[in-house]
Amino acid sequence: MATFPSSDWTRKSGDIFEAARRGPVTITQRKRPAFVVMTVDEFQRLTATDTRRHYTIDTLPDELFAKAEAEIARLKREHEE
């Protein structure tokens, strides 16, 4: 990850933006990481809501339960052959 001191923000903003196109950029203050600059696409990728769900056997929707049952039966048949 590219790193720039905050004092470069106004003098080298073009360099910072160009580096951010390649990947996140750390901006430091007093030699310590303070901010990150990145593309909007990268930010959206990192903050996208995870749509995966988890269930217990008691909360599994009927449709998914039926699919799981069918797959177990298929695997059982396949194993018996």
Phi, psi and omega per residue, in radians:
M1 nan 2.269 3.108
A2 -1.193 2.607 -3.127
T3 -2.326 2.368 3.092
F4 -2.336 2.488 3.021
P5 -1.274 2.677 -3.113
S6 -1.063 -0.437 3.121
S7 -1.130 -0.343 3.106
D8 -1.439 -0.153 -3.021
W9 -0.954 -0.816 -3.106
T10 -1.494 -0.614 -3.084
R11 -1.372 -0.530 -3.047
K12 -2.235 0.582 -3.088
S13 -1.052 -0.629 3.100
G14 -1.061 -0.745 3.106
D15 -1.135 -0.685 3.140
I16 -1.138 -0.809 -3.141
F17 -1.119 -0.688 3.109
E18 -1.119 -0.740 3.096
A19 -1.122 -0.648 -3.135
A20 -1.175 -0.457 3.064
R21 -1.160 -0.472 -3.136
R22 -1.552 -0.400 -3.127
G23 2.948 2.936 -3.136
P24 -0.971 2.538 -3.127
V25 -2.107 2.297 3.078
T26 -1.578 2.314 3.030
I27 -1.887 2.200 -3.095
T28 -1.812 2.663 2.970
Q29 -2.277 2.218 -3.079
R30 0.936 0.713 3.073
K31 1.184 0.249 3.111
R32 -2.076 2.442 3.112
P33 -0.985 2.293 -3.105
A34 -2.218 -0.609 -3.074
F35 -2.495 2.835 3.022
V36 -2.253 2.334 3.066
V37 -1.938 2.300 -3.139
M38 -2.638 2.923 3.097
T39 -1.224 2.763 3.089
V40 -1.079 -0.709 3.120
D41 -1.007 -0.776 3.132
E42 -1.144 -0.738 3.113
F43 -1.062 -0.794 3.140
Q44 -1.127 -0.653 3.106
R45 -1.089 -0.742 -3.108
L46 -1.262 -0.480 -3.074
T47 -1.832 0.089 3.138
A48 -1.058 2.476 3.118
T49 -1.266 2.315 3.089
D50 -1.318 2.079 -3.094
T51 -1.612 0.007 3.108
R52 -1.189 2.592 3.128
R53 -2.206 2.749 3.046
H54 -2.257 2.610 -3.094
Y55 -2.412 2.790 2.909
T56 -1.743 2.973 3.125
I57 -1.043 -0.512 -3.136
D58 -1.369 -0.440 -3.090
T59 -1.846 -0.011 -3.128
L60 -1.122 2.187 3.118
P61 -1.046 2.594 -3.093
D62 -0.945 -0.708 -3.122
E63 -1.074 -0.782 3.130
L64 -1.236 -0.606 3.091
F65 -1.086 -0.746 3.130
A66 -1.115 -0.711 3.105
K67 -1.124 -0.738 3.123
A68 -1.116 -0.750 3.114
E69 -1.058 -0.778 -3.138
A70 -1.112 -0.704 3.141
E71 -1.194 -0.686 3.091
I72 -1.096 -0.759 3.110
A73 -1.089 -0.732 3.118
R74 -1.078 -0.809 3.139
L75 -1.118 -0.656 3.115
K76 -1.115 -0.800 3.103
R77 -1.065 -0.771 -3.120
E78 -1.076 -0.699 -3.125
H79 -1.223 -0.562 -3.123
E80 -1.317 -0.356 -3.106
E81 -1.320 nan nan
